């Protein structure tokens, strides 16, 4: 019995001095933290770049549509060309499969109520306009008023962002940007056809 007590006591003392298990646990924790840090520093710039591209695309689309002169004719063809150009603005992100561009004309023809006069869209995701649908009263940002006989061009760009490494760091989300501008040459109140 005495021999067994010495054997057990010696084993437990050796176990207290052996720190290989602690080192392995510390290393696993550090590696996990470093992996999350590296993946996060890779995904965050991708998401920020996409957000910048969305802002640039919405501002460019609103500006370019506002430059269309209805007197030149072919308004629909010009808008179609601009919708194709939007995919170049978002490159290397694929607007066709993961994005949507919505161009709206908001006017106040009677002076009594603002109305969404027409909308044009491209892209395949199910994003809807935050301004509203054609024929309805728009939801405009605070302080933005359309005077009687005038209109505003609204460009909205949405993109469904999917992280490269799944939802380990960031979840999938739909990023959105919008821009508002007044037509330059004359009102774009008539629906393009």
C-alpha positions, 0 to 999 in steps of 0.5 A: 500500500505504501508503494502504491501511495508513493507511485500515485504521488510521484505520478501526480507531481510529474503531471503538475510539472508537465505543461505540454497540454497547456502549450497545445491549448494556448497554441490552438487558441492563438491559431484560432484568433489569428485565423479569424483576424486574417480572414477578417482583414481579407473580407473587410476590404472586399466589403468596403470596396464593394460599398464604394463601388455601389456609391460611385455607381449610384451617383454615376447612374443618377448623373448620367440619366440626368444628362439625357435630353428627351429632345434627342429621342431614343431615351429608352435606348440611352437608359438601356446603354447606361444599365449595361454600363453599370455592370462595368462600374461594379467590376469585378463584382457581377451585377447581373447575378448578384445586383440590381439597378433601379432608376426612378423619375419622381415628379410633381406634375400637379403641384399637389403630390409627388409621384413616381412617374416611371422606373427602369430596372436591371439585375436579378436579385429581388431588391425593391426600390426604397423610394417606392413603385411607379405610380405611387407616392415616393418615400423621399429623404427628409427635406427633399421636395420636388416642386411643381412641374419638376422632377428628380432622378433617383438611382438605386444600386443594390448588391447581395454580398456573399463572403468568400469564407462563408459566414465565419466572420461576416454574414451575407447581406444586401448592400445598398446605395442611392443618389438623387439628382435633377435632370440637366436639360429638361424634365424626364417625366414621360416614361421611356419607350 
